[in-house]
Amino acid sequence: MPQINDNYLKLKAGYLFPEIGRRVKAFAAEHPAAKIIRMGIGDVTEPLVPAIIAAMHKAVDEMANRATFKGYGDEQGYAFLREAVAKHDFQSRGCDIAADEVFISDGSKCDTGNILDIFGHENRIVVTDPVYPVYVDTNVMAGNTGPLNERGEAQGLVYVPMTAENNFTPAIPAGKADIIYLCSPNNPTGSTLSREALTKWVAYARENNAVIFFDAAYEAYISDPTIPRSIYEIPGARECAIEFRSFSKTAGFTGVRCAFTVVPKTLKGRTKTGEEVEVYKLWNRRHTTKFNGVSYITQAGAAAIYTQEGRQQINATIAHYMTNAKIIRESLTALNMKVYGGANAPYVWLKTPGQTTSWQFFDQLLSHCHVVGTPGSGFGAAGEGYFRLSAFNSRENVNEAMKRIKEQLKV
């Protein structure tokens, strides 16, 4: 029989969100009359906006005509979408990013894992704690770590705590790093990196010849003009950063699948013998070998986001979710709970009451309120004692969930 990749056996349990789904399914089976409100997984609920739907319908009609039919396109993405991304998401903000440095894909979650294909196994890798679990799990699967310890930490990774005491801003680690994962707006804490903080990280990366994997999947939810929406707003970032973005939360594409990764041509890596190589060329080779591109219909819909009509419509949807976040934040604050995030991100991060653990609070909300959230411990050891609620929902559900929680936790 074939030998397996033993690294997968280091993962002690299933991925966080399927585990939540399993527990909720079991509860629902035992309590079929319960009207469960799901505020755990960060899946959108509002439909695609009219501008996107119109563009996708037009693309479908084109696919029905021999003269306008599209077969294989460029694996990196159609020029019309790459150019729109470069112009509106980067150049309009003063970022020196060219269209051919943008790679269209089917998800930033996929890309943050796939990017490891082009990096070696001897890198010193830094992650924050709490952390989006995909960053850690994909490094475990790739063989970049040792076993997980009793705290759930993967041996070999450098964990940088984010706590209320440091305002959920990760501190620069001691010593040299080669790869750094940063997420802003942050999942799960809802915090953001200030221009000052991000400037320090870029300086550190350049001093250490490191690369920052910058996950900006939620940048569209930033309303504070002083907070960078791209790492490329920081001088020097072209030499040390790869940025990941997604249309999933920005435009409701969780079920449509479209995202992009930016790899500047000025970013360098090194071989085992010390020669410099362009990371861009390696990613382009990987992307075109292992990926056949996102469908024309999907990319046509994504391009509609950058029209005036499309932008207005998705901004209205984002405002809907951020109003939900405000309702959640203010409702929990009124219960004297310590609440973070929810101002420039669609996630609210709260301290569980008293000595209640994250999973105990999960069970309490599910059993007594029929509300599903995400235990903070699922994001790392520093997430213990915290809990994440998602603002992706209908207004009716958010108001009802807050009503139930108030009745259960009123003090």
Secondary structure, 3 states (H helix, E strand, C coil): CCCCCHHHHHCCCCCHHHHHHHHHHHHHHHCCCCCCEECCCCCCCCCCCHHHHHHHHHHHHHHCCCCCCCCCCCCCCCHHHHHHHHHHHHHHHCCCCCHHHEEEECCHHHHHHHHHHHCCCCCCEEEEECCCHHHHHHHHHHCCCCCECCCCCECCEEEEECCHHHCCCCCCCCCCCCEEEEECCCCCCCCCCCHHHHHHHHHHHHHCCCEEEEECCCHHHCCCCCCCCCHHHCCCHHHCEEEEEECHHHHCHHHCCCEEEECCCCCEEECCCCCEEEHHHHHHHHHHHHCCCCCHHHHHHHHHHHCHHHHHHHHHHHHHHHHHHHHHHHHHHCCCCCEEECCCCCEEEEECCCCCCHHHHHHHHHHHHCEECEEHHHHCHHHCCEEEEECCCCHHHHHHHHHHHHHHHCC
